[in-house]
Amino acid sequence: MLKKILELIKIIKLNFNLIELKLSINHLLSDQNKIIQINNHLLDDQKKIHSQNQQILNDSAIQQKYLKEKGWYLSVKNQQSINFNNEPIPWYTYPSINFAERILKLNHNIFEFGCGNSSLWFSSRCATIKSVEHDNKWSTHIASKAPSNLNICYRPRFISRKYTAELAILIDEYFALFPDPKYTEENESYGLISKPYINYCAEIFNDNIQYDIIVIDSIARGLSSYLAIHRLAENGFIIFDNSDWIQYDWLLNYLKSQGFERIDFYGAGPQNNYEWCTSFLSKRFNNLYR
């Protein structure tokens, strides 16, 4: 009897072992299925990553080709606003330079607040260009390269003179509307301080010319812009660089209140490793290509 009981116990243990083995096999199969699913997900992710990497490579190739053709790498290396052929170009965004090329005419008269490589670039595409500059060393450098139709005027800060009645009234009107903010070097560097640069800004009134293009791209931007609208031809354009800076919101809003519409050209440009904006403002965009 005891022998039979022992044999029965062995059989029961064997059955339990078989059950445990079966359960283990089922767990292994389940785990294997999970591993297969995980591997499939990994393969899908790898395919997605490969596709994304390929897109990034394609985009990078396009960007590199675009920037190389524009001369961006050369401009960064030399820290100059130049194109692929080492020729001077404006320090604006590339899309805005393309736009400027489309609207410029050989009979245009241009005025720039702040000279630079843009002065040299414009000079080969217009009738006359006058650029006023507050930095003597820089104005001398650009003047040494200037062709006959480019006039560089050096007007330092804190130099005053007598102005015509019309100009004196406009200057007083400006400061009544927009008093200079507290003087700081930062405010001056952003072009928010105008009083030390009245003579600089007033240079636009020294010739009896209605300019087809006026460029705002230096110091004293408030008074420069205020006087510019009184010297702009009926179908003329104001080019305003760095128009994405919040420091100029008040000024651009004022120009809007005076009837100026605006086209923003965001993008890359010479020298800089970031996107910024150069804007064109006009009251006559409907006459663009006439």
C-alpha positions, 0 to 999 in steps of 0.5 A, a space after each residue: 500500500 505504501 509503495 502505491 502511495 509513493 508511486 502516486 506521489 511521484 506521479 502527482 509531482 511529475 504532473 506538477 512539474 509538467 504543468 510548471 514546465 508548460 507554464 514556463 514554456 507559455 511564459 517564454 512564448 509570451 515573452 518571445 512574442 513581446 520581444 518580437 513586437 518590440 523588435 518590430 517597433 525598433 525596426 519601424 523606429 529605425 526606418 523612421 530615424 533613417 528617413 528623418 536623417 535622410 531628410 535632414 541630410 537632404 535639407 542640409 545639402 540644400 542649405 549648404 548649396 544655397 548658402 555657398 551660392 550666396 557667399 555666406 561662408 565667405 562672408 563669415 570667414 572674412 567678416 564682411 558683407 560680400 557675395 560668392 565673388 567677393 563683391 560688396 552686398 548690403 548687410 540685409 537678409 538675402 530675400 530682401 536683397 533679391 527684392 531690392 534688385 527687382 525694384 531698383 532702377 538706374 534713374 533712382 536717387 538713394 539716401 542712406 543713413 549709415 554707409 557700408 558695402 550696401 553703398 557700394 552695391 547700390 552705386 552700381 544700380 542707381 543714378 546717385 546715392 548719398 550716405 551720411 555716416 557718424 563714424 569718421 574712420 568707417 566713412 573714410 574707408 568706404 569713401 576710398 572705394 566710392 565711385 563718382 555717383 556715391 557721396 559719403 558725408 561724415 557728420 559726427 555727434 554733438 555738432 549743430 548748425 542753423 536749419 531752415 524754418 521748415 526743418 527746424 519745425 520738423 525737428 521740434 515736432 519730432 521731439 515733442 512726439 518722441 522725446 529721447 529715452 534715458 541715455 544709455 550706451 545700449 539705447 544709443 547703439 540701438 539708434 533710440 537716441 537722436 538729440 546728439 545726432 540732429 546734424 547727422 539726421 538733417 543731412 537728408 534736407 541738405 539737397 532739394 531731392 525727393 529720394 526714391 529709396 531711403 535706407 534706415 540702418 544706423 543710429 538715431 533711427 527715430 529722427 532719421 525716419 521722421 525726416 525721411 518721410 518728408 524727403 521720400 518720393 511719391 512711389 518711394 521705398 524706405 528700407 528698414 533693417 532689423 525690423 524684427 527688433 522690439 526696440 523699433 515697434 513704436 517707430 514702425 507703428 508710427 510709420 504705419 499710422 502715416 500710411 506706410 505699408 510694409 513687406 517683411 523679408 525674414 531669412 539668412 544674410 551675410 556674416 550672421 549665423 541667425 535669421 533676422 528681418 529687413 523690411 520695405 515700407 511704401 505707400 505705393 506697393 501697387 506700383 511696384 514694377 512700373 
